Amino acid sequence: MGRPLAQRLLLNLADIRKELIETVRQVPDADLEWAPAEGMKSYRAQLQEIGTMEKLCMGFIDSGELLPWEMSAYAPSATVEAGLAELEAIRSQTIAYLESASEDKLQTPVASPDDWKQYFGDTIEPEEVIRWIAMHEYYHMGQIIAYRWSQGHSPYV
């Protein structure tokens, strides 16, 4: 038998977060409000999106209810390091959940929130919600990498 599902999810979340931290630590605090063009999200807004989505998803897993985005909203601090520390505090709740969740709990479907049915169908397993957190963070990390690239900072150096 392979690794437990919770362990695989924890490793996936840790790998993505490690890369996010390495990338975001290169952003000067003075650039947190920078975006490549009008109407695009700033670095700070990208971090806000990551944190808010994780809080929203874990709130749903914990309570069975999907709170409005505004009620889950996370507002990153004025510095990169403080913002990353806040993301880690949010992540600690996800880690605690995974460390205590049984395989059965992770794989037992629950009713999807109405807003999610178009993406996930009528039911969703908690492990799918955790994978969504990981994919969502990875997506925004890609945007942050593209932002850095557009500012002349190659990710390959």
N, C-alpha and C positions, 0 to 999 in steps of 0.2 A: 504494500500500500504506500502511496506517495505521501508527501507532506500534507498536513491538515490545511483545509481551505483558509482558515484564519491566518495561519502562518504565511501562506502564499500571498494573501492580500496585504499583510503587514510588510513583507519584503518589497512588494510592488510599490506601496505607498512610500516606503523609506527610500527606495531608489529614485523615484520621481522627486521627492522632497530634497534629497541630497543635490540633485542637478539644479533644481530651482534655487536653492540657497547659494550654490556656487555661482550661478548666473547673476542673481539679484545682488549679491555682495559686490559685484563689479560696478553697480549703478551708483553714482555719487548722489548723496542726499539732495543736492541742488537740482538733480534731474528727475526727481520723483513725479513731478507734474508734467514732464515732457511727454509728448506723443508725436508720431511722425507727421501727422496732418490734422487739420481741423476736423472735429467730429470723431476722432479716434480716441480710444481710452488711453490715459496716461499710465505710466508704470504703476503709480499708486492705485489707479482704478483697476488695473489687471490684478494686483494683489488683493484688492477688495473683493473682486469677483471670485477669486479662489477661496478666500476665507468665508465669504457669505454663503457660497454654494455648499461648502462642507458643513457649516452650521445648520443650514436649511435641511440638508439631507440627514444629518445625524439627529436633528430635532424630529424629523419624520420617523426615523427608526425608533427613537426613544418613546415617542408619544403616539405614533400612528396618525398624527395630523400634520399637514403641511402648513406651516405658518406663512404669512405673507412675506415676500422678499424683504420689505422694509423692517419687519420685526426681527429678522435674522441678520440684518445688515451689520457688517464688520467695517469699521473705519480705521485703516492703517495709520500708525503713528507718523510723526514728521521725519523720522529717520529710517533708513533701510534696516538697521539692526533691530530697532524696536518693533518695526513691522514684522520682521521675520520671527521675532520672539512671540509676538501675538499669534502668528500663524501656527507656531509650535504649540501654544496653549490650546488652540482650537483642535489641533491634531491629537493632543494628549487625550481628549475625550473619545476620539475615534479609536485610538490605540486601546484605551481601557475597555471599550465595547468589544473589540475584537479579541482581546485577551480573555474575556469572560464568556464569550459567545460559544455555544456548542455548534457542531456541524449542522445539527438538525435546525437549530434556531436560525443559522445563516441561510439555510436552504428552504425554509418554510415560507411559501408565498403569503403575502398580505395584500389587501386591496390597494391598488394604486390610487394616488390622489387624482382627482379629475384632470388637473393640469398636466399630468404625466401620462395619461392613458394613450395619447397620440404617439408617444415614444416607446412605452413599455407594455402597453396592453392593460387589461383589467387587473392583473396582479403583478407583483414584483417581489423578488426575494431580497432580503437585506443584503446579501452578498453582491447582488447586482447594483444596489444603491452605492455600496462601497466602491465597486469598480467604476461607477459613474463619477464618483469623487476623484478617483485617480485619473481617469481619462480627461475630465474637465481641467484638472490642474495641469496635466501634460499639454493640453491644447493651449492654455494661456501661457505656459512656459515657452512654448514655441513662438508665440507672439512676442514675448519679452526678448527672446533670442533674436528674432527678426528686427526688433527695435534697436537692439545693440548693434546688430550688423549694419543697419541703416545709419548709425552714428559712427561707423568706421571701426567697430570692434568685432573682428572675426572670431567666431566660436572655435575655430580650428587652430588658433594660436595659443 
